[in-house]
Amino acid sequence: MDKLLNEFSFGLFIWQTLLFIALIFLLRKYAWGPILNAVNEREEGIKNALAEADKARQEIQDINADNERILNEARAERDTMLKEARDMKTNLIDEAKDEAKTQANKLMEQAKAAIQSEKLSAIADIKSQVANLSIDIAEKVVKDELSDKNKQLKLVEQLLGEVKLN
């Protein structure tokens, strides 16, 4: 019985080995190939995704660098524009001050000229009034003595020539 059991065990061992080999062959043909292909495809997809991620990261870095450069240029341009505006403002203020001074000086000169003209006119008017008053007074005082009007005017003019106004 031992012999039979040994033969049975040996036959079972052979059948199991044959079935195992057949199973390995079937698995290799139908399971491992597709599984390995799927794993390889997945690995390739991961590599592609990593490459795309690196490419996207590099593009983001380039965009950030461009944004920083553009921002710096905009800041520099803004600073230049502000400086130009300040310079313009200062120039306009200076020009306005100069123009105001010029106008003020012109008005002062015109006012001085007008005052001088009015002063001369007032002096002439005062002289004329003094002359008239003097004539009237002299006429009344010497009315009896001088009967001729021409003599009176000559006397008044002589007297006025002697009198000087300040």
C-alpha positions as CSV (number, residue, x, y, z in Angstrom):
1,M,0.0,0.0,0.0
2,D,2.9,2.1,0.6
3,K,4.0,1.5,-2.9
4,L,0.6,2.4,-4.2
5,L,0.5,5.4,-2.1
6,N,4.0,6.4,-3.3
7,E,3.0,5.8,-6.9
8,F,-0.2,7.8,-6.4
9,S,1.7,10.6,-4.7
10,F,4.3,10.6,-7.5
11,G,1.6,10.7,-10.2
12,L,-0.2,13.4,-8.3
13,F,3.1,15.3,-8.1
14,I,3.6,15.1,-11.8
15,W,0.0,16.1,-12.5
16,Q,0.3,19.0,-10.2
17,T,3.6,20.0,-11.8
18,L,2.1,19.8,-15.3
19,L,-1.0,21.8,-14.2
20,F,1.3,24.4,-12.5
21,I,3.4,24.7,-15.7
22,A,0.2,25.0,-17.8
23,L,-1.2,27.6,-15.3
24,I,2.1,29.6,-15.6
25,F,1.9,29.4,-19.4
26,L,-1.7,30.5,-19.5
27,L,-1.0,33.3,-17.0
28,R,1.9,34.4,-19.0
29,K,0.0,34.5,-22.2
30,Y,-3.3,35.9,-20.9
31,A,-2.6,37.7,-17.6
32,W,1.0,38.8,-17.2
33,G,1.3,40.3,-20.7
34,P,-1.7,42.5,-20.3
35,I,-0.8,43.3,-16.7
36,L,2.8,44.1,-17.6
37,N,1.5,46.2,-20.6
38,A,-0.9,48.1,-18.3
39,V,1.9,48.6,-15.8
40,N,4.3,49.8,-18.5
41,E,1.6,52.1,-19.9
42,R,0.9,53.4,-16.4
43,E,4.6,54.0,-15.9
44,E,4.8,55.8,-19.2
45,G,1.8,57.9,-18.3
46,I,3.3,58.9,-15.0
47,K,6.6,59.8,-16.7
48,N,4.6,62.0,-19.2
49,A,2.6,63.6,-16.4
50,L,5.8,64.4,-14.5
51,A,7.4,65.8,-17.7
52,E,4.3,67.9,-18.3
53,A,4.3,69.0,-14.6
54,D,8.0,70.0,-15.0
55,K,7.2,71.8,-18.2
56,A,4.3,73.6,-16.5
57,R,6.4,74.6,-13.5
58,Q,9.1,76.0,-15.8
59,E,6.4,77.9,-17.7
60,I,5.1,79.3,-14.4
61,Q,8.6,80.3,-13.4
62,D,9.0,82.0,-16.8
63,I,5.7,83.8,-16.5
64,N,6.6,84.9,-12.9
65,A,9.9,86.2,-14.1
66,D,8.2,88.1,-17.0
67,N,5.6,89.5,-14.6
68,E,8.3,90.7,-12.2
69,R,10.2,92.3,-15.1
70,I,7.0,94.0,-16.4
71,L,6.2,95.1,-12.9
72,N,9.6,96.6,-12.4
73,E,9.3,98.3,-15.8
74,A,5.9,99.7,-14.8
75,R,7.3,101.0,-11.5
76,A,10.2,102.6,-13.3
77,E,7.9,104.2,-15.8
78,R,5.5,105.4,-13.0
79,D,8.5,106.9,-11.1
80,T,9.6,108.7,-14.3
81,M,6.1,110.0,-14.9
82,L,5.8,111.2,-11.3
83,K,9.2,112.9,-11.6
84,E,8.2,114.6,-14.8
85,A,4.9,115.7,-13.3
86,R,6.7,117.1,-10.3
87,D,9.2,118.9,-12.5
88,M,6.3,120.2,-14.6
89,K,4.5,121.4,-11.6
90,T,7.6,123.2,-10.3
91,N,8.2,124.8,-13.6
92,L,4.5,125.9,-13.9
93,I,4.6,127.3,-10.4
94,D,7.9,129.1,-11.1
95,E,6.6,130.5,-14.4
96,A,3.4,131.6,-12.6
97,K,5.4,133.3,-9.9
98,D,7.6,135.0,-12.5
99,E,4.5,136.1,-14.5
100,A,2.9,137.4,-11.3
101,K,6.0,139.3,-10.3
102,T,6.2,140.8,-13.8
103,Q,2.5,141.7,-13.8
104,A,2.9,143.2,-10.3
105,N,5.9,145.2,-11.3
106,K,4.1,146.4,-14.4
107,L,1.0,147.4,-12.4
108,M,3.3,149.1,-9.8
109,E,4.9,151.1,-12.6
110,Q,1.6,152.0,-14.1
111,A,0.3,153.0,-10.7
112,K,3.4,155.1,-10.1
113,A,3.0,156.7,-13.5
114,A,-0.7,157.3,-12.8
115,I,0.1,158.8,-9.4
116,Q,2.8,161.0,-10.9
117,S,0.4,162.1,-13.6
118,E,-2.4,162.8,-11.1
119,K,0.1,164.7,-8.9
120,L,1.2,166.8,-11.8
121,S,-2.4,167.4,-12.8
122,A,-3.3,168.3,-9.2
123,I,-0.4,170.7,-9.0
124,A,-1.4,172.3,-12.3
125,D,-5.0,172.5,-11.1
126,I,-3.9,174.0,-7.8
127,K,-1.7,176.5,-9.6
128,S,-4.6,177.4,-11.8
129,Q,-6.9,177.8,-8.8
130,V,-4.3,179.8,-6.9
131,A,-3.9,182.0,-10.0
132,N,-7.6,182.5,-10.2
133,L,-7.9,183.2,-6.5
134,S,-4.9,185.5,-6.6
135,I,-6.5,187.3,-9.5
136,D,-9.7,187.6,-7.7
137,I,-8.0,188.8,-4.5
138,A,-5.7,191.1,-6.4
139,E,-8.6,192.4,-8.4
140,K,-10.5,193.3,-5.3
141,V,-7.5,194.8,-3.5
142,V,-6.3,196.9,-6.3
143,K,-9.5,197.4,-8.1
144,D,-9.3,201.1,-7.5
145,E,-5.7,201.4,-8.4
146,L,-5.6,199.3,-11.5
147,S,-8.4,199.8,-13.9
148,D,-6.8,197.9,-16.7
149,K,-7.3,194.1,-16.7
150,N,-4.1,193.4,-18.7
151,K,-2.0,195.2,-16.1
152,Q,-3.7,193.1,-13.4
153,L,-2.9,189.8,-15.2
154,K,0.7,190.8,-15.8
155,L,1.1,191.7,-12.1
156,V,-0.4,188.3,-11.0
157,E,1.8,186.3,-13.4
158,Q,4.8,188.2,-12.0
159,L,3.8,187.4,-8.5
160,L,3.1,183.8,-9.3
161,G,6.5,183.4,-10.9
162,E,8.0,184.5,-7.7
163,V,6.0,182.0,-5.6
164,K,7.2,178.4,-5.8
165,L,5.0,175.4,-4.8
166,N,6.5,172.3,-3.1
